[in-house]
Amino acid sequence: MPEHEKKQCPRCLSEFECKTGTILQCQCTKIEMTAEQLEYSSAQYDDCLCLACLKEIRSEYNLLGHTKKLKNNLQGRF
């Protein structure tokens, strides 16, 4: 029988079900993340995050990247 585990998201403290026994049904497979986005998340949290937080972390990473590019582009203009 597949193992399912109740977990608490370390970021928002909400409870969710981790389905490591049937990984294709786990909520974390419902989001696409690049290796860099996953690395960014893993650097901050040691455990699984809920789907909502995974989406927020992905957006946060993207925003940081865009902000860095914008600063680099504007640096020579001012």
Backbone as XML, in Angstrom:
<?xml version="1.0"?>
<chain id="A" units="angstrom">
  <residue number="1" name="MET">
    <atom name="N" x="0.836" y="-1.175" z="0.000"/>
    <atom name="CA" x="0.000" y="0.000" z="0.000"/>
    <atom name="C" x="0.886" y="1.245" z="0.000"/>
  </residue>
  <residue number="2" name="PRO">
    <atom name="N" x="0.592" y="2.225" z="-0.849"/>
    <atom name="CA" x="1.405" y="3.439" z="-0.906"/>
    <atom name="C" x="1.362" y="4.206" z="0.414"/>
  </residue>
  <residue number="3" name="GLU">
    <atom name="N" x="2.488" y="4.795" z="0.730"/>
    <atom name="CA" x="2.567" y="5.586" z="1.954"/>
    <atom name="C" x="2.224" y="7.044" z="1.671"/>
  </residue>
  <residue number="4" name="HIS">
    <atom name="N" x="1.364" y="7.587" z="2.500"/>
    <atom name="CA" x="1.009" y="8.999" z="2.451"/>
    <atom name="C" x="1.295" y="9.558" z="3.834"/>
  </residue>
  <residue number="5" name="GLU">
    <atom name="N" x="1.790" y="10.761" z="3.840"/>
    <atom name="CA" x="2.201" y="11.345" z="5.112"/>
    <atom name="C" x="1.622" y="12.746" z="5.247"/>
  </residue>
  <residue number="6" name="LYS">
    <atom name="N" x="1.003" y="13.018" z="6.385"/>
    <atom name="CA" x="0.554" y="14.379" z="6.681"/>
    <atom name="C" x="1.779" y="15.184" z="7.083"/>
  </residue>
  <residue number="7" name="LYS">
    <atom name="N" x="1.936" y="16.333" z="6.448"/>
    <atom name="CA" x="3.077" y="17.200" z="6.748"/>
    <atom name="C" x="2.584" y="18.611" z="7.012"/>
  </residue>
  <residue number="8" name="GLN">
    <atom name="N" x="3.422" y="19.357" z="7.668"/>
    <atom name="CA" x="3.158" y="20.774" z="7.871"/>
    <atom name="C" x="4.182" y="21.550" z="7.063"/>
  </residue>
  <residue number="9" name="CYS">
    <atom name="N" x="3.703" y="22.436" z="6.228"/>
    <atom name="CA" x="4.589" y="23.241" z="5.395"/>
    <atom name="C" x="5.460" y="24.117" z="6.302"/>
  </residue>
  <residue number="10" name="PRO">
    <atom name="N" x="6.783" y="24.047" z="6.151"/>
    <atom name="CA" x="7.657" y="24.842" z="7.012"/>
    <atom name="C" x="7.594" y="26.346" z="6.717"/>
  </residue>
  <residue number="11" name="ARG">
    <atom name="N" x="7.006" y="26.708" z="5.598"/>
    <atom name="CA" x="6.933" y="28.116" z="5.217"/>
    <atom name="C" x="5.660" y="28.787" z="5.733"/>
  </residue>
  <residue number="12" name="CYS">
    <atom name="N" x="4.498" y="28.165" z="5.492"/>
    <atom name="CA" x="3.227" y="28.793" z="5.887"/>
    <atom name="C" x="2.510" y="28.058" z="7.015"/>
  </residue>
  <residue number="13" name="LEU">
    <atom name="N" x="3.047" y="26.904" z="7.395"/>
    <atom name="CA" x="2.531" y="26.077" z="8.485"/>
    <atom name="C" x="1.183" y="25.402" z="8.188"/>
  </residue>
  <residue number="14" name="SER">
    <atom name="N" x="0.754" y="25.423" z="6.930"/>
    <atom name="CA" x="-0.476" y="24.710" z="6.586"/>
    <atom name="C" x="-0.184" y="23.217" z="6.493"/>
  </residue>
  <residue number="15" name="GLU">
    <atom name="N" x="-1.213" y="22.418" z="6.683"/>
    <atom name="CA" x="-1.055" y="20.969" z="6.615"/>
    <atom name="C" x="-1.389" y="20.489" z="5.204"/>
  </residue>
  <residue number="16" name="PHE">
    <atom name="N" x="-0.616" y="19.530" z="4.714"/>
    <atom name="CA" x="-0.882" y="18.939" z="3.407"/>
    <atom name="C" x="-0.454" y="17.485" z="3.435"/>
  </residue>
  <residue number="17" name="GLU">
    <atom name="N" x="-0.861" y="16.740" z="2.409"/>
    <atom name="CA" x="-0.543" y="15.324" z="2.338"/>
    <atom name="C" x="0.572" y="15.095" z="1.327"/>
  </residue>
  <residue number="18" name="CYS">
    <atom name="N" x="1.649" y="14.519" z="1.799"/>
    <atom name="CA" x="2.786" y="14.160" z="0.952"/>
    <atom name="C" x="2.567" y="12.710" z="0.508"/>
  </residue>
  <residue number="19" name="LYS">
    <atom name="N" x="2.617" y="12.488" z="-0.786"/>
    <atom name="CA" x="2.323" y="11.152" z="-1.322"/>
    <atom name="C" x="3.579" y="10.530" z="-1.930"/>
  </residue>
  <residue number="20" name="THR">
    <atom name="N" x="4.586" y="10.342" z="-1.113"/>
    <atom name="CA" x="5.828" y="9.769" z="-1.618"/>
    <atom name="C" x="5.642" y="8.353" z="-2.133"/>
  </residue>
  <residue number="21" name="GLY">
    <atom name="N" x="4.647" y="7.648" z="-1.610"/>
    <atom name="CA" x="4.384" y="6.279" z="-2.066"/>
    <atom name="C" x="3.797" y="6.223" z="-3.462"/>
  </residue>
  <residue number="22" name="THR">
    <atom name="N" x="3.099" y="7.272" z="-3.856"/>
    <atom name="CA" x="2.554" y="7.397" z="-5.213"/>
    <atom name="C" x="2.910" y="8.796" z="-5.711"/>
  </residue>
  <residue number="23" name="ILE">
    <atom name="N" x="4.171" y="8.990" z="-5.964"/>
    <atom name="CA" x="4.729" y="10.314" z="-6.242"/>
    <atom name="C" x="4.021" y="11.033" z="-7.391"/>
  </residue>
  <residue number="24" name="LEU">
    <atom name="N" x="3.514" y="10.313" z="-8.358"/>
    <atom name="CA" x="2.828" y="10.966" z="-9.470"/>
    <atom name="C" x="1.504" y="11.602" z="-9.052"/>
  </residue>
  <residue number="25" name="GLN">
    <atom name="N" x="1.010" y="11.263" z="-7.878"/>
    <atom name="CA" x="-0.208" y="11.873" z="-7.348"/>
    <atom name="C" x="0.099" y="12.944" z="-6.308"/>
  </residue>
  <residue number="26" name="CYS">
    <atom name="N" x="1.361" y="13.138" z="-6.001"/>
    <atom name="CA" x="1.741" y="14.116" z="-4.986"/>
    <atom name="C" x="1.528" y="15.534" z="-5.513"/>
  </residue>
  <residue number="27" name="GLN">
    <atom name="N" x="1.165" y="16.434" z="-4.630"/>
    <atom name="CA" x="0.894" y="17.817" z="-5.013"/>
    <atom name="C" x="2.118" y="18.519" z="-5.611"/>
  </residue>
  <residue number="28" name="CYS">
    <atom name="N" x="3.310" y="18.089" z="-5.270"/>
    <atom name="CA" x="4.509" y="18.741" z="-5.795"/>
    <atom name="C" x="4.730" y="18.460" z="-7.283"/>
  </residue>
  <residue number="29" name="THR">
    <atom name="N" x="4.067" y="17.443" z="-7.823"/>
    <atom name="CA" x="4.207" y="17.165" z="-9.258"/>
    <atom name="C" x="3.278" y="18.038" z="-10.086"/>
  </residue>
  <residue number="30" name="LYS">
    <atom name="N" x="2.476" y="18.856" z="-9.443"/>
    <atom name="CA" x="1.523" y="19.735" z="-10.132"/>
    <atom name="C" x="2.146" y="21.072" z="-10.528"/>
  </residue>
  <residue number="31" name="ILE">
    <atom name="N" x="3.435" y="21.227" z="-10.283"/>
    <atom name="CA" x="4.123" y="22.477" z="-10.602"/>
    <atom name="C" x="5.450" y="22.161" z="-11.279"/>
  </residue>
  <residue number="32" name="GLU">
    <atom name="N" x="5.761" y="22.926" z="-12.299"/>
    <atom name="CA" x="7.058" y="22.781" z="-12.962"/>
    <atom name="C" x="8.013" y="23.822" z="-12.394"/>
  </residue>
  <residue number="33" name="MET">
    <atom name="N" x="9.188" y="23.342" z="-12.007"/>
    <atom name="CA" x="10.218" y="24.237" z="-11.492"/>
    <atom name="C" x="11.544" y="23.876" z="-12.142"/>
  </residue>
  <residue number="34" name="THR">
    <atom name="N" x="12.329" y="24.898" z="-12.440"/>
    <atom name="CA" x="13.656" y="24.665" z="-13.011"/>
    <atom name="C" x="14.592" y="24.168" z="-11.913"/>
  </residue>
  <residue number="35" name="ALA">
    <atom name="N" x="15.725" y="23.669" z="-12.315"/>
    <atom name="CA" x="16.728" y="23.224" z="-11.341"/>
    <atom name="C" x="17.148" y="24.388" z="-10.446"/>
  </residue>
  <residue number="36" name="GLU">
    <atom name="N" x="17.249" y="25.576" z="-11.011"/>
    <atom name="CA" x="17.649" y="26.751" z="-10.242"/>
    <atom name="C" x="16.578" y="27.126" z="-9.219"/>
  </residue>
  <residue number="37" name="GLN">
    <atom name="N" x="15.308" y="27.037" z="-9.612"/>
    <atom name="CA" x="14.225" y="27.340" z="-8.683"/>
    <atom name="C" x="14.190" y="26.325" z="-7.548"/>
  </residue>
  <residue number="38" name="LEU">
    <atom name="N" x="14.390" y="25.052" z="-7.857"/>
    <atom name="CA" x="14.437" y="24.015" z="-6.833"/>
    <atom name="C" x="15.611" y="24.224" z="-5.883"/>
  </residue>
  <residue number="39" name="GLU">
    <atom name="N" x="16.746" y="24.605" z="-6.438"/>
    <atom name="CA" x="17.932" y="24.867" z="-5.616"/>
    <atom name="C" x="17.680" y="26.051" z="-4.680"/>
  </residue>
  <residue number="40" name="TYR">
    <atom name="N" x="17.033" y="27.081" z="-5.183"/>
    <atom name="CA" x="16.680" y="28.256" z="-4.384"/>
    <atom name="C" x="15.777" y="27.848" z="-3.226"/>
  </residue>
  <residue number="41" name="SER">
    <atom name="N" x="14.781" y="27.017" z="-3.507"/>
    <atom name="CA" x="13.872" y="26.532" z="-2.472"/>
    <atom name="C" x="14.599" y="25.659" z="-1.456"/>
  </residue>
  <residue number="42" name="SER">
    <atom name="N" x="15.417" y="24.750" z="-1.933"/>
    <atom name="CA" x="16.145" y="23.827" z="-1.058"/>
    <atom name="C" x="17.141" y="24.551" z="-0.158"/>
  </residue>
  <residue number="43" name="ALA">
    <atom name="N" x="17.659" y="25.671" z="-0.628"/>
    <atom name="CA" x="18.603" y="26.439" z="0.185"/>
    <atom name="C" x="17.910" y="27.079" z="1.388"/>
  </residue>
  <residue number="44" name="GLN">
    <atom name="N" x="16.592" y="27.269" z="1.288"/>
    <atom name="CA" x="15.848" y="27.918" z="2.359"/>
    <atom name="C" x="15.087" y="26.947" z="3.256"/>
  </residue>
  <residue number="45" name="TYR">
    <atom name="N" x="14.669" y="25.808" z="2.683"/>
    <atom name="CA" x="13.827" y="24.864" z="3.417"/>
    <atom name="C" x="14.353" y="23.446" z="3.238"/>
  </residue>
  <residue number="46" name="ASP">
    <atom name="N" x="14.355" y="22.682" z="4.334"/>
    <atom name="CA" x="14.872" y="21.319" z="4.313"/>
    <atom name="C" x="13.806" y="20.267" z="4.027"/>
  </residue>
  <residue number="47" name="ASP">
    <atom name="N" x="12.551" y="20.668" z="4.020"/>
    <atom name="CA" x="11.471" y="19.696" z="3.860"/>
    <atom name="C" x="10.527" y="20.141" z="2.751"/>
  </residue>
  <residue number="48" name="CYS">
    <atom name="N" x="9.549" y="19.304" z="2.465"/>
    <atom name="CA" x="8.556" y="19.586" z="1.437"/>
    <atom name="C" x="7.766" y="20.838" z="1.773"/>
  </residue>
  <residue number="49" name="LEU">
    <atom name="N" x="7.364" y="21.564" z="0.736"/>
    <atom name="CA" x="6.487" y="22.719" z="0.891"/>
    <atom name="C" x="5.139" y="22.395" z="0.271"/>
  </residue>
  <residue number="50" name="CYS">
    <atom name="N" x="4.102" y="23.087" z="0.717"/>
    <atom name="CA" x="2.790" y="22.918" z="0.102"/>
    <atom name="C" x="2.815" y="23.523" z="-1.296"/>
  </residue>
  <residue number="51" name="LEU">
    <atom name="N" x="1.830" y="23.185" z="-2.095"/>
    <atom name="CA" x="1.779" y="23.650" z="-3.476"/>
    <atom name="C" x="1.731" y="25.172" z="-3.567"/>
  </residue>
  <residue number="52" name="ALA">
    <atom name="N" x="0.952" y="25.807" z="-2.710"/>
    <atom name="CA" x="0.859" y="27.270" z="-2.735"/>
    <atom name="C" x="2.218" y="27.916" z="-2.483"/>
  </residue>
  <residue number="53" name="CYS">
    <atom name="N" x="2.967" y="27.391" z="-1.537"/>
    <atom name="CA" x="4.289" y="27.949" z="-1.237"/>
    <atom name="C" x="5.283" y="27.648" z="-2.345"/>
  </residue>
  <residue number="54" name="LEU">
    <atom name="N" x="5.178" y="26.478" z="-2.959"/>
    <atom name="CA" x="6.049" y="26.183" z="-4.103"/>
    <atom name="C" x="5.833" y="27.201" z="-5.213"/>
  </residue>
  <residue number="55" name="LYS">
    <atom name="N" x="4.577" y="27.540" z="-5.465"/>
    <atom name="CA" x="4.267" y="28.539" z="-6.498"/>
    <atom name="C" x="4.826" y="29.906" z="-6.105"/>
  </residue>
  <residue number="56" name="GLU">
    <atom name="N" x="4.700" y="30.262" z="-4.832"/>
    <atom name="CA" x="5.218" y="31.548" z="-4.369"/>
    <atom name="C" x="6.740" y="31.602" z="-4.430"/>
  </residue>
  <residue number="57" name="ILE">
    <atom name="N" x="7.396" y="30.505" z="-4.064"/>
    <atom name="CA" x="8.866" y="30.443" z="-4.125"/>
    <atom name="C" x="9.333" y="30.574" z="-5.564"/>
  </residue>
  <residue number="58" name="ARG">
    <atom name="N" x="8.636" y="29.907" z="-6.476"/>
    <atom name="CA" x="8.984" y="30.003" z="-7.899"/>
    <atom name="C" x="8.857" y="31.446" z="-8.376"/>
  </residue>
  <residue number="59" name="SER">
    <atom name="N" x="7.765" y="32.110" z="-8.020"/>
    <atom name="CA" x="7.567" y="33.516" z="-8.405"/>
    <atom name="C" x="8.605" y="34.422" z="-7.768"/>
  </residue>
  <residue number="60" name="GLU">
    <atom name="N" x="8.914" y="34.168" z="-6.503"/>
    <atom name="CA" x="9.923" y="34.956" z="-5.786"/>
    <atom name="C" x="11.280" y="34.844" z="-6.484"/>
  </residue>
  <residue number="61" name="TYR">
    <atom name="N" x="11.653" y="33.625" z="-6.849"/>
    <atom name="CA" x="12.917" y="33.405" z="-7.547"/>
    <atom name="C" x="12.923" y="34.166" z="-8.873"/>
  </residue>
  <residue number="62" name="ASN">
    <atom name="N" x="11.823" y="34.054" z="-9.621"/>
    <atom name="CA" x="11.745" y="34.741" z="-10.910"/>
    <atom name="C" x="11.834" y="36.247" z="-10.745"/>
  </residue>
  <residue number="63" name="LEU">
    <atom name="N" x="11.156" y="36.780" z="-9.744"/>
    <atom name="CA" x="11.187" y="38.222" z="-9.491"/>
    <atom name="C" x="12.593" y="38.683" z="-9.126"/>
  </residue>
  <residue number="64" name="LEU">
    <atom name="N" x="13.286" y="37.916" z="-8.297"/>
    <atom name="CA" x="14.662" y="38.263" z="-7.943"/>
    <atom name="C" x="15.566" y="38.284" z="-9.179"/>
  </residue>
  <residue number="65" name="GLY">
    <atom name="N" x="15.363" y="37.314" z="-10.053"/>
    <atom name="CA" x="16.154" y="37.263" z="-11.286"/>
    <atom name="C" x="15.879" y="38.445" z="-12.192"/>
  </residue>
  <residue number="66" name="HIS">
    <atom name="N" x="14.606" y="38.800" z="-12.330"/>
    <atom name="CA" x="14.244" y="39.947" z="-13.175"/>
    <atom name="C" x="14.758" y="41.250" z="-12.576"/>
  </residue>
  <residue number="67" name="THR">
    <atom name="N" x="14.671" y="41.374" z="-11.260"/>
    <atom name="CA" x="15.161" y="42.575" z="-10.581"/>
    <atom name="C" x="16.673" y="42.717" z="-10.772"/>
  </residue>
  <residue number="68" name="LYS">
    <atom name="N" x="17.388" y="41.620" z="-10.664"/>
    <atom name="CA" x="18.840" y="41.650" z="-10.846"/>
    <atom name="C" x="19.193" y="42.070" z="-12.278"/>
  </residue>
  <residue number="69" name="LYS">
    <atom name="N" x="18.492" y="41.526" z="-13.255"/>
    <atom name="CA" x="18.738" y="41.897" z="-14.654"/>
    <atom name="C" x="18.439" y="43.370" z="-14.886"/>
  </residue>
  <residue number="70" name="LEU">
    <atom name="N" x="17.347" y="43.847" z="-14.308"/>
    <atom name="CA" x="16.973" y="45.248" z="-14.466"/>
    <atom name="C" x="18.024" y="46.163" z="-13.856"/>
  </residue>
  <residue number="71" name="LYS">
    <atom name="N" x="18.504" y="45.836" z="-12.669"/>
    <atom name="CA" x="19.544" y="46.640" z="-12.026"/>
    <atom name="C" x="20.810" y="46.665" z="-12.871"/>
  </residue>
  <residue number="72" name="ASN">
    <atom name="N" x="21.181" y="45.500" z="-13.426"/>
    <atom name="CA" x="22.372" y="45.424" z="-14.265"/>
    <atom name="C" x="22.206" y="46.266" z="-15.526"/>
  </residue>
  <residue number="73" name="ASN">
    <atom name="N" x="21.027" y="46.256" z="-16.115"/>
    <atom name="CA" x="20.767" y="47.037" z="-17.332"/>
    <atom name="C" x="20.744" y="48.536" z="-17.051"/>
  </residue>
  <residue number="74" name="LEU">
    <atom name="N" x="20.261" y="48.912" z="-15.886"/>
    <atom name="CA" x="20.150" y="50.331" z="-15.546"/>
    <atom name="C" x="21.439" y="50.903" z="-14.973"/>
  </residue>
  <residue number="75" name="GLN">
    <atom name="N" x="22.330" y="50.054" z="-14.529"/>
    <atom name="CA" x="23.546" y="50.510" z="-13.868"/>
    <atom name="C" x="24.355" y="51.479" z="-14.724"/>
  </residue>
  <residue number="76" name="GLY">
    <atom name="N" x="24.512" y="51.215" z="-15.966"/>
    <atom name="CA" x="25.330" y="52.056" z="-16.824"/>
    <atom name="C" x="24.640" y="53.311" z="-17.283"/>
  </residue>
  <residue number="77" name="ARG">
    <atom name="N" x="23.364" y="53.449" z="-17.014"/>
    <atom name="CA" x="22.592" y="54.595" z="-17.504"/>
    <atom name="C" x="22.506" y="55.730" z="-16.505"/>
  </residue>
  <residue number="78" name="PHE">
    <atom name="N" x="22.788" y="55.485" z="-15.250"/>
    <atom name="CA" x="22.648" y="56.531" z="-14.226"/>
    <atom name="C" x="23.917" y="56.732" z="-13.479"/>
  </residue>
</chain>
